[in-house]
């Protein structure tokens, strides 16, 4: 009887222990029920953050969307909206970065006074920055990144992301300027000077911190200095103007001495180097990251998958321009041609007549006036060559006259 009682007690105790163990196990892994809490929105938000941390991005977005739909007056509304954008940004990939940029811009629209608005604008710009392509490829993402970083610096100047945004903007403008410079150099080598001038002038005016800006100025000076009659008459005054800008704005550049020699040969006044720009040139700090030195296969495949080299980006002549390229207005040259006078529309002005740190620019209408005659001459030459080519086609050989086709 005692043995039977002991067995009953043993099995009863074992059943109780098993039930307790199973109950504890189920309680440990049982999902939290937000409805049982006094702050269900907080539980949903914290759960979504944990999912994002563990890279369960789709689950996190579903949870956050549930929070937005079920609790429209929640205190976590702005944080949930920003977390959705962060989930797309962290997941990466072309489509996800596009979604992230849209979500960040929506956050700024609905919560413009939020302390996180600056970070949202910075990451919206980074969505395009992370997809930058080589300078000779499509510039869609580079132009979009430039615009978004400019918005960051204009609208959120006190943000903690402003300094990093300015460095990124310098890198983006270095890539854009390099692309325009390569096109201008191609036309310069091919002696298509009208096309070369438009590209090089855009580089000089819109991207003052470009690492090869002095070389662009040198090409512009050589284009105007060396005439090619009858198609290209040249412009000595304008050439002297660009030589003077090299001496004034790039005193430590590789074309400084050559520009001084050319001005001396042309018997033009020699401007003094700008003291502010000289001090900047002596303390240049590049902001771009230097890429790793790839091997032979790396250099080959970099043309297809590599990122642009921005190691030369720096604030050489000052902070990066904050206006979009289409809104940049170029001030008039220091000395313009008097109304009704003959000759060139540009004259050189020495550094003493300009305030320190001034970067001269050439207006677009002045460029058009200086090249109108050459353009008309090139159009006439092209028309003449076309007429000659059509006339030669009309002359049929003896055998072509015999054949019916």
ROVEX-886008 format. One record per residue: x, y, z of N, C-alpha, C in turn. Coordinates in steps of 0.1 Angstrom, whole numbers, plus 5000, padded with zeros to 4 digits. Layout:
N
XYZXYZXYZ;...
//
This chain:
405
500849885000500050005000500950135000;501950125008502850235009503550254995;503950144989504650164976503750224965;502450184966501550234956501350384959;501250424971501150564975502350644970;503450594972504750664968504750684953;504250574945504250594931503250704926;502150704933501150804930501650944932;502350964944502951094947504051134938;504851024934505951054924505351104911;504451034905503851074892503151204893;502451234904501751364906502751474906;503851454914504851564915505451584901;505751474894506351484880505451564871;504151534871503151604863503151754866;503151784879503151924882504351994877;505551934879506751994874506752014859;506251914852506251924837505252034833;504152044840503152154837503752284839;504552304850505152424854506252464843;507052364839508052384829507452434816;506452364811505852394799505152534800;504552564811503952694813504952804812;506152784819507152884819507752904805;507952794798508452794784507552874775;506252844776505352914767505253064771;505353094783505253234788506553314783;507653244782508953314779508853354764;508353274755508353304741507053354736;506053374745504753424740504853574736;504353604725504353744720503553834729;504053954730503354054739502054104732;501054114740499754164735499654304739;499754394728499654544731498354584738;497354514736496054554742496054534757;496954454762496954424777497754534784;498454624776499254724782498554864782;498954954791498455084791499055174780;500255134774500855204764501155114752;500055074745500254974734501155034722;501055164720501855224709503355214713;503655234725505155224729505655084727;504754984730505154844728505354814713;504554864705504654844690505954904685;506155034690507355104685508655034690;508754994702509954924707510154794700;509054724697509154594690509754624676;509254724669509754754656511254794656;511654864666513154894667513954774669;513454684677514154554678514254474665;513154484658513154414645514154474635;514254604635515154674626516654644630;516854634644518154604649518554464644;517654374643517854234639517654214624;517554324617517454324602516154254597;515154254605513854204601513054334596;513454384585512954514580511454514576;511054414569509654404565508754394577;509054304587508254294599508254424606;509354494607509354624614508454724607;508454724594507654824587506154794589;505754664589504354624591503954664605;504854654615504454694629504354844630;505254914624505155064624503955114617;503555044606502355084598501155064607;501154954614500054924623499955034634;501055074639501055184649500455314643;500855344631500355474625498855464622;498355344618496955334615496055324627;496555254637495755224649495755334659;496855414659497055514669497455644663;496555714655496955834648497355954657;496955944670497356054679498456014688;499155914685500255864694501355964695;502055964706503256044708504455994699;504355864695505355804687505155814672;504255904668503855914654505055964646;505756064650506956114642508056014643;508255954654509355854655509055734646;507855694646507455584637507655614622;507255734618507455774604508955774601;509755824610511255834607511755684608;511255604616511855464617511555384604;510355414597510055354585511155384574;511455514574512555564565513855504568;514155494581515455434585515555284581;514355214582514355074578514755054563;514155134555514555134540516055164538;516455274546517855314544518855204549;518555144560519455034565519454914556;518254884550518254764541518954784528;519154914524519954944512519454884500;520154904488519654864476518954974468;518954974455518455084447517055124451;516155024450514655044453514455094467;515155034477514955074491515455214493;516555254487517055384489516055494483;515455454472514355544466513255554476;512755444482511655454492512155534504;513355514508513855584520513855734517;514355784505514355924502512955984503;511955914497510555954498510055974512;510355874520509955874534510555984542;511856014540512556124547511956254542;511656274530511056394525509656414531;508956304532507556314538507756354553;508656304560508856334574509156484575;510056534566510356684567509056764564;508256714555507056794552506056794563;505856684570504856674581505456724594;506756714596507356754609508556844607;508356964601509457044597510257104609;509557114621510257164633510757064642;510756934638511256824646512756834648;513356804659514756804661515456704651;514756604646515356504637515156544622;514656664620514456704606515856724598;516856774606518156784599518756644596;518556554604519056414601518256354589;516956384589516156334578516656394565;516956524564517456584552518856534548;519656514558521056454555520956314549;520056234555519956094549519256094536;518356194534517656204520518756234510;519756314513520856344504521756224502;521956154513522856034513522255924504;520955924503520255814494520755834480;520955954475521555974462523055964462;523656014473525156014473525655864473;524955774479525455634479525255564465;524655634456524455584443525255664432;526255744437527055814427527655724417;527755774405528455694394529755774390;530455714381531755774376531455904369;532355994368532056124362531556124348;531956014340531556014326530255934324;529555904335528355824334527155924337;525955864340524755944342524956024355;524556154354524756244365523456264373;522456184371521156204378521256204393;521956104398522056094413523056204418;524056234411524956344415524256474416;523456514406522656634406521656634418;521056524420520056514431520756524444;521856464446522656474459523056614461;523556684450523956824452522756904457;521656894451520456974455520056944469;520056814473519656784487520656834498;521956824495522956874504522857024505;522557094494522357234494521157274503;520157194502518957224511519357204525;520157104528520557084542521357204548;522257254540523057364545522257494545;521257514537520457634537519357634548;518657514549517557504558517857464572;518957394574519357344587520757374590;521157504591522557544593523057514607;522157494617522557464630522557314633;522257234623522257084626523657024628;523656914635524956854638525456784625;524656774615525056704602525456814592;525556934595525857044586527257034581;528257004590529657004586529856884577;529356764580529456644572528756664559;527656734559526956764546527756854537;528456954543529257034534530456964528;531056864535532056784530531556694518;530356634521529856554510529456644498;528956764500528656844488529956884480;531056904487532256924479532656804471;532456684476532756564469531856554457;530556574459529556564447529956664437;530256794440530556894430531856864423;532756794430534056754423533756654412;532756564415532356464405531656534393;530756624396530056694385531056774377;531956844383532856934376533856844368;534256734373535056644365534456594352;533156564353532456524341532356624331;532056754335532056864325533356894320;534456884328535756914324536256814313;535856684315536256584305535656614291;534456654291533756684279534356814272;534656914280535357034275536657004270;537456914277538756884272538756804259;537756724257537556644245537356744233;536456834235536256934224537457024222;538157054233539357134231540457064223;540656934225541556854217541156844202;539756834200539256824187539156964180;539557064187539457204182538057254179;537057194186535657244185535557344197;535957464194536157554205534857614211;533857624203532557674208532057574218;532057444215531557344225532457344237;533757354235534757344246534557464255;534257584250534157704258532957694267;531857644262530657634270530857534282;531457424280531757334291532757384301;533857434296534857484305534457604313;533657694306533157804314532157764325;531357664322530457614333531257554345;532357484342533257434353533757554361;534257654354534857764361533857844370;532657864364531757954371530957874382;530557754380529657684389530457604400;531657564397532357484407533757544410;533757654418534957724421535957634429;535557534435536557454443537057324436;536757324423537157204415538757194415;539257074416540657064417541457094405;540757094393541457124380540957254374;540457344383539957464378540957554371;542157554376543257634370543557584356;543457454354543657394341542557434331;541257444336540157484328540357634323;540857714333541157854329542257864319;543257784320544357784310543857744297;542957644296542357604283541557714277;540757784285539957894280540958004275;541958034282542958134277543558094264;543957974263544657924250543657934239;542357894241541357904231541258044225;541258144233541158284228542458334223;543558284229544858344226545358304212;545058174208545658124195544458124185;544458224175543358224165543658114154;542558064149542657974137541858024126;542458114118541658174107541358074096;540158084089539158194092538058144101;538158024106536957974114536958034128;538158054134538258104148539158224149;538558344151539358464152540158484164;539758424175540458444188540058584194;540558604206540258734214541358754224;542258844221543458864229543058914243;542159014243541759074255541158964265;540258884259539658774268540758674272;541658644264542758554268543558614279;543858744278544558804289543758804302;542458814301541658814313541758674320;541758564312541858434318543258404324;544258454317545558444323545658524336;545058634337545058714349544358644360;543258574357542558504367543358384373;544158324365545058214370546058274380;546558384376547558444385546958494398;545758544397545058604409544458494418;543758394412542958304420543658174423;544758134415545458014417546958034418;547358104429548858144429549758024432;549257914436550057794438549757684428;548957714418548657614408549757594398;549657484390550757444381550857534369;549857624367549857704355550157854359;550557874371550758014376551958074368;553058014367554258074361553958084346;553357984340553057994325552158114322;551158134331550258244329550958384330;551958394339552758514341553558544328;554158434323554958444311554058494299;552858434297552058474286551558624288;551258664300550858804302552058904299;553258854302554458944299554658954284;554458844277554558844262553558934256;552358934261551259014256551359154260;552259184269552459324275551259364282;550659284290549459314298549859334313;549059404320549359424334549259294342;550259274351550259154359549559164372;548459104375547759114387548559044399;548359094411548959034422548058914427;548658804432547858704438546958754450;545758704450544858744461545358684474;545558774484546058724497545258624504;543858634503542958544510543058404503;543058404490543058284482544458214484;545558294485546858244487546958174500;546358234511546358174524545558034524;544458034516543657914515544557804508;545157844497545957744490547057684498;547657764507548757714515548257614526;546957614529546357524540545157444535;545357384523544257304518544157174525;542957134529542757004535541656934527;542056824520541056754512540056684522;538856674517537756614525537356474519;537656444507537256314501538156204507;537656084506538355964511539155904499;540355874502541255814492540855664489;540655634477540255494474541455404475;541255274477542255174478542955164464;544155134464544855114451544554974446;543754964436543254834431544354774422;544254644420545154574411544754584397;545254504388544954514374543454484371;542954374377541554344375540654444382;541154494393540354594400540154724392;541254764385541154884377540254854364;540254734359539454704348537954704352;537554634363536154624367535654744374;536554834378536154964384535355044374;535655034361534955104351533455074351;533154954356531754904355531054914369;531754894380531154884393531754984403;532855054400533555134409532855274412;533155324424532655454427533655564423;533155694421534055794417535155834427;536255874422537355914431537156064435;536956084448536656224453537756264463;538956204461540056234471540556374470;540356434458540856574456539956684460;538756644465537756754469538256834481;538156964480538557054490537857184488;537757264499537257404498538357494495;538757504482539957574478539657724478;538557764472538257914471537157954481;536657864489535657904499534657794500;533557814508532457714509531857684496;531257564495530657534482529357614479;529057644467527857724463526657654468;525657724474524457674479523257694470;523457754459522357774450522457674439;521257624435521257524423521857584411;522557504403523257554391522357654382;521057624381520257704372519957844378;520257854391519957984397521158074400;522358024396523558104398523558214388;523658334393523758454385525158504385;525758524374527158574373527258724373;528058784382528158924381528958974369;528759094365529359144353530859154355;531659154345533059174345533459304351;534559324357534959454362534959564352;535359544340535359644329534759584317;533659644313532959604301533259704289;532959654277533159744266532159854266;532559974263531660084263530760074251;529560134253528560114242528960184230;528960104219529260154206530760144203;531560094212533060084209533259954202;534459944196534859834188535859754196;536059624192536959534198536359444208;537159394217536759294227535859354237;535059274244534159314254534759294268;535959254269536559224282537959294283;538259344294539559394297540059344311;541359344312541859284325541959394335;541559354348541659444359542659384369;543459464375544459414385543759394398;544559324406544059274419543759394429;544459504426544259624435542859684434;542259664423540959724420539759634425;540059514430539059414435539259384450;538259364457538459324471539059184472;539759164483540459034485539458924486;539858814480538958694481537858694470;537858794461536858794450537258694439;536358614435536558524424535758584412;536458614401535858674390535158564382;534058604376533258524367532858594354;532658514344532258574331530858544328;529958654326528558624323528358554310;527258484309526958404297526758494285;526158614287525958694275527258754270;528258774278529558824273530158714265;530058584270530658474262529958474248;528658494248527958484235528358594226;528658714231529058824223530458804217;531358744226532658724221532858614211;531858524210531958414200530958414189;530158524188529158524178529758524164;530758604162531358604148531958464145;532658404154533158274151532058164149;530958184156529858084154529258104140;529058224136528558254123529458194112;530758214114531758164104531758014103;531557944115531557794115530257744108;529157814110527857784103528057794088;528657904084528857924070529757814064;530857784071531757674066531057544065;530257514075529457384075528457374064;527857484061526957494050527657474036;528757534035529557524023530057374021;530457314031530957174030529757084027;528557114032527357034029526957044015;527057164009526757183995527757113986;528957123990529957053981529756903982;529456843993529156703994527956663986;526956743986525756713979526056723964;526856813960527156833945528056713941;528956663949529756543945528856423944;527856413952526956293950526156293938;525856413932525056423920525856383908;527156383909527956343897528056193897;527456133887527555983885528655943876;529255833880530255773871529755713859;530555673850530155613837529355483840;529855403849529155273851527855293859;527755403867526455423874525455473864;525855543853524855583843524355463836;525155363834524655243827523755153835;523955153848523155063857521855133860;520755053860519355113863519155143878;520055113887519855133901521155193907;
//
